[in-house]
């Protein structure tokens, strides 16, 4: 491995370590008075409501977002913490949002599933499967009309390819040759069901290619492989060659939500997946170069611990904030 590639891997590892530390802290903060998926724990949770973790999927977010400029756009899914962090969002503001505090990226009103940060081009996570796809296509069409040079990275899961917006969005993007990179983050599960059991045909890449959109499939746990594939696809998009699709196969280490024990999975399957954990793979490669990642992991944990402390100390939004950032029809019924 040459020096440039080693430096790149080290940078990508730092991003993955920050995402992993964030997800671990968010998971711990979600433990409280929750009963779901047969799990019941007691206490007071700092993070309320559904929490979808991207633990184990860090390489996809890190590898793709490292190719993007700050002005480029991003749309995400209900499992969007990693994408948002990799795009450059502030960890303290993000944690404040999860905690429902006024200091959050959306002033505590969006929560985990609806984080957005326009300052870094992050147009929003989305609680509806595949709903980010038409938003991304719309943003890409806007960028093309304006001649801004921006591109859009659109993340979605394998379950999304079985919903209408996938076909509609890719079709529109191809018809108008829009600057959008579709990223299928294939973690192999749609909620509690193995996606393969309900997906006909060869999957995301084949469906994109059937519409004339070039697609590349990659090991989604190999952060360098993801990054190198994304670099090529992004270059083609920026050159005006239209949309591209990246199919990155990874694994959802945690359950569908933070309190889901995922008993529907074979323990052996999870154990095998953990052997190819993206941080472990990258750390092993760095160790072979004489680089110890322990200090990086400690730095990431300290950053996120500080973000948690800041979130706990931050105020909740005032009641009148409920009437801001909403559409007013002029009739006043919403009050």
N, C-alpha and C positions, 0 to 999 in steps of 0.2 A: 504494500500500500504506500503510495507516494505521500509527500508531506501535505499537499493540498487536500487530498482525500482524507487524510488523518485529521486535519484541522476541521474539515467539514463534518466528519463524524463526531468530533468532540463538541462542536456547536450544536449539532442535532441532538446529541445526548443531553446537553444542558436543557434544551427545550422539553424533551421527554421527561427528564427528572422533575422539572417544575410542574408539568401536567400530572405526573404520578403523585407528587406530594400534595397537590391541590385536591385531587380526587380522594386520596386517603383521608385528608382532613375533612373534606365535605361529607364523606361516608360516616366518619365518627360523629360529626355534628348532627347528622340526621337521626342518630339513635335516640329514641325517646318514646313518647306515648304513641306508638304506631302499631297497628295490627293489619297485616296484609300478607297474602300468599301463605297463610298459616303461621306467620311469625308474629309474636307479640313480645314487646320489650317495654319496660317501664322507665320513667324518668322524664325529663324535659328536653325535647329536641330543639336545637338552635335553628336547624333547617327544617321547615315544615313542607309537607306535600311531597309529591313524587320527585325522586332524585335518580336520574339515569346516569350512571358512571361510565366513563370511557376507559377505565383501567384495562390495560392490555392492548389498547388500540392506538397508543401514543405515536407510533411510527408513522401512521397515515397523516395525522394532523401536522406533525413536525416536518415530515418530508415534503409535503405539498406546500405548506404555508411559507417555507423557506424560499420558495420560488416567486413569491408574490411581493409586490410593492405595497407600501402603506396605503396608497390611493386605490389599489385594486379592491374589488368587492368580494364578500364572502357570505354565503348563506349556509345554515347548518340545520341540525336535526334536534330532536328532544334530548339527544346525547351529545351536547355541543360544547361542554367546558373546554375540552382539549383544542378544538378548532379555534375557539375564541382566544385562548391563551397564546396559541401558536401564531395568531394573526397580530398579536402585540397588545392585547388588552391588559389593563393593570390588574394585578392579582388582588390588591386590597379592595378596589371597587367591585371586582367580580365576587369576592367573598361577601362583601356587604350586600350585594344583590341577592345571593343565596340566603342570607340571614334576614332578608326583608327590611333592610335598613335604608335610611334616607341617603346614605353615602354611596349606595349601589349604583351600578352603571345605568339603571333605569329607575333610580330613586326608590328601590325596594318594591316596585310594583310589577316587575316581570318575573322575578324568581328564576329558578334553575332552567326551566324549559323555554323561557322567552328572553334570554339575555341578548342584548344588542349593544353595540358600541360603534356608532357612526364615525367616531374620531379615528378609528383604525380600519374603516370600511366594512365592519362586521354588521350586516343588515339584519341579523336576528336568527336566533334558534327558533324552532317551531315545534309545537306539540302535536301537530297533525302530520302523519307519515306522508312523505312526498310533497308536502305543501311548499317547501323551500324551492322546489324545482321551477315552477312558473315565476316565482319572485326573482330567482337568479336570471332567468331568461329575459324577464322584463328589464332588469338592471343592465344586462348585456346589450339589449336592443337600444336602451337609452345611451349607453356608452358609444355604440356605433353611430347613432344619429348625431351625437354631439362631437364625434371625432376626438374623444378625450384620450384614447390610447389605453383606457382601463380594460382589464379583463375581470371575469367573475369566476371564482371557484365555488362550485356547488356540491356540497357534501350530502349524501343520502345513504341509507342502509340498503341491504339486499332485499328487505321486505318491500321497499318503495318501488322496485321495478315491476311489481305486480299490481300497481295502482295506476289509474288513468293519467295523472299528471306526468308520469315518467314518459309515456309515449307522446303526449301532447307537447311537453316541454322540449324534448329532443327533436321532434318533428319541426317545431317552430324555429328552434335554434339552427337547424340545418337548412331550412328553406331560406332563411335570411343570413346564413353564414355568420352567426354571431360569435363574439369573443368570449366563449364560456368553456371552462374545463369542468366536466361532470366527473365527480369522484364517487364511485360506488364503494363505500366502506363496508365490505362484506364480512360481518362478524358471525355469519352462519345461523343466526337465530332471529326470528321475528316474534318478539315478546317471549312466549313460552313454547314456540313451535320451531323445529328445525326447518329452515327456509327451503332446503333442498326437496323436502317432501311435498311442497306445494308450489314449486316453480317448474314450469314446463320448458323444455328446450335447453340450450347451452348457457343461458344466463345473460348477465348484463352486457358483456362485451359483444356477444353475438347479436343481441337486440339493437345495440347502437350501430353496429356495422350494417345491419339490414336497412338502416335509414341513411347509410352513406357516411356515417360518422366514424372515423378511424378510432380504434380502441386498443389499449395496451393492458394486459393483465400482469400483475406483479405480486410477489410475496409481501403482504402488507405488514409483516413483522420485521422485515429487513429495511431499516430506515434509509440506508444508502440506496438500496434498489428502488424504493419509493421515490426518493429525491431525484435520482438520475432519470427515472421515467418521467417524472413531472417536469423536470427541466426541459426535456425534449418536447413534450406536449405543449408546455407554456410557450416555448419559442415558436412553435408552429402557429399557435393561436395569435401571438403578437405579430407574426408576419402576415396575418390576414387570411389564413387558410381555413378559418371557420372553427366550429366546435370540435372538441376531442373528449374522449372518455377514458378514465383510468379506473380499472377494476382491481382493487387492492384487497386481497384475502387475508383477514386477520381472525381474531377470536374474542368474543365477549367473555372476559374472565369472571365478571360478577353476574348476578342475576339481572333480570330486566330492570328492576329498580333496587335501591340499596337495601331494602328489607326482604328481598326475594331470595330464598336459599337455593333456588334453581334445582330443586330435587328431581326435576324432569330430565336432567342430564346424567349421563353415565359418568361416574367419578373418574374412570380411566380416561375418558375423553378429555376431561379438564386437566388431568395430570399430564397428559401428552401435550396439551396446548401450552401449559406452563413451561415446558421444556424449551419452547421457542418464544418465550417472553421477549418482547422487543428491547427492553432495557438490558436484560441479561445477555442477549446476543450482541448488542453494541458494546456492553462493558467487557465482554470476553475478547472482542476484537481490539478494543483499546488496551486491555491488559497485555495482549501480545505485543503491543507497541511500547510497553513500559509505562502506560498511563493508568493511574489508579483513580477511579471515579468516586471514591468515598468522600472526598472534600466537596465534590459537586453535589452529591446527594445531601450532604449536611447543609450546604448553602441553600439548596432548594427548600429543605424542610424549615430552615430558619426563616426564610422569606414567607412561607405560607403560615407558619406559626404567628408571625407578626401580623399577617393579614387577618387571621382568625381573631387575634386580640383586638385589632382595630374594629372589626365587625361587631364584636361583643360590646365594645364601648360606644358604638355609634348609636344615634337616636333612631327611633322608628319614624316613618313619614307622618306628618301631621294629618289629621282627618280631612282637612280641606284639600289635600293633595289628591284625593280620590276624584276630584272634579277637574283635574288638569290632564292634558295629553289625551283627551277623548274627543270624539266627533260631536259637535253641537248642531243639532238639526234646527235650532232656533225655537223649538216648541217648548223646551224646558221640562219635558216629562222625566228626563233622566235625573233631575234633581229631587 
